[in-house]
Amino acid sequence: MRRADRFKYFLDYFTSNFPEPKTELAYGTPYELIVAVVLSAQCTDKRVNLVMPALLEQFPTAAHLGAATADDIFPFIRSVSYPNNKAKHLAGLGRMLTEDFDGEVPSQIEELQRLPGVGRKTANVVVSVIYNQPAMAVDTHVFRVSHRLGLVPKTATTPLAVEKALVKHIPEELIPKAHHWLILHGRYICVARSPKCISCPLAPSCAYFEKHFGKAAAYIPLPES
């Protein structure tokens, strides 16, 4: 199957069946989201959502976070992955947001990447979710699923290469949604070990399914809605 056909099947299925995907991180403001995304690195959204209420009660704004030390923050996030590093990042993030951005979360990827603990993936999540910009954050789920589905070439061996390959074929207005579609598909169906291929709705257009299950994966157009 041509890559363009795989993209069409992927986009048609999700726009028809899951038109308004949302992040599973609980947040109310841009500040809360960026804190949650920093904490979510190599950690589950469920765990982050558990620690966020107490953390935000103690540090409700960037100014409060920036006035704290890593030692002040650590007890509230001790149960997430890499709490020592993340405590340092959050303290620095709070200070920079307060001193350089008047407490507001910037809307530009380049400015976001200046913040401690914020790499390209985190910056893309923020501008996509908060500002609805056509940014594709590539985490382990997006990387794995996009390769398995055959949406990106095997030569796309870095997150940036996958990001560029995906946005090249996805309409700008759908990129923020496609980010969530790929993550959620990887989280619940196309899991790292023992993917649920037999029950996967994308199996008819999936390169991985075709490789492992053969001709049964012939392209089947979605029914007209």
Long-range contacts (C-beta under 8 A, 24 or more apart in sequence): 1-150, 1-205, 1-207, 1-210, 1-219, 3-150, 3-151, 3-169, 4-169, 5-205, 5-219, 6-149, 6-150, 6-151, 6-205, 6-206, 6-207, 7-151, 7-169, 7-170, 9-202, 9-204, 9-205, 9-219, 9-221, 9-222, 10-149, 10-151, 10-178, 10-181, 10-202, 10-205, 11-170, 11-171, 11-174, 11-178, 12-222, 13-201, 13-202, 13-222, 14-177, 14-178, 14-181, 15-174, 15-177, 16-222, 16-225, 17-201, 18-181, 18-184, 19-177, 20-177, 21-177, 21-180, 21-181, 21-184, 22-180, 23-125, 23-129, 23-180, 24-49, 24-184, 25-49, 26-52, 27-52, 30-104, 30-105, 30-126, 30-130, 31-61, 31-62, 31-97, 31-103, 31-105, 32-56, 33-105, 33-125, 33-126, 33-129, 33-130, 34-93, 34-105, 34-112, 34-115, 34-118, 34-122, 34-126, 35-65, 35-90, 35-93, 37-122, 37-125, 37-126, 38-86, 38-89, 38-90, 38-93, 38-117, 38-118, 38-122, 39-77, 39-80, 39-86, 39-90, 41-81, 41-82, 41-86, 41-117, 41-122, 42-81, 42-82, 43-80, 43-81, 43-82, 47-79, 47-80, 48-80, 50-79, 51-76, 51-77, 51-79, 51-80, 59-94, 61-103, 62-93, 62-94, 62-97, 62-98, 62-103, 63-94, 63-98, 63-103, 64-94, 65-90, 65-91, 65-93, 65-94, 65-97, 66-91, 66-93, 66-94, 66-95, 66-96, 66-97, 66-98, 66-99, 67-94, 68-94, 85-117, 86-117, 88-116, 89-116, 89-117, 90-116, 90-117, 91-116, 92-116, 92-117, 93-117, 93-118, 105-130, 107-131, 107-133, 109-135, 120-159, 120-160, 120-163, 121-159, 124-163, 124-179, 125-179, 128-175, 128-176, 128-179, 129-176, 132-176, 133-176, 134-167, 134-172, 134-173, 134-175, 134-176, 135-175, 135-176, 135-179, 136-163, 136-166, 136-167, 136-170, 136-175, 136-178, 136-179, 137-163, 137-179, 138-162, 138-163, 138-166, 139-183, 140-186, 140-192, 141-182, 141-183, 141-185, 141-186, 141-187, 141-190, 142-166, 142-179, 142-182, 142-183, 142-186, 144-186, 144-190, 144-192, 145-182, 145-185, 145-186, 145-190, 146-182, 148-190, 148-195, 148-206, 148-207, 148-208, 149-190, 149-202, 149-205, 149-206, 149-207, 149-208, 150-205, 150-206, 150-207, 150-208
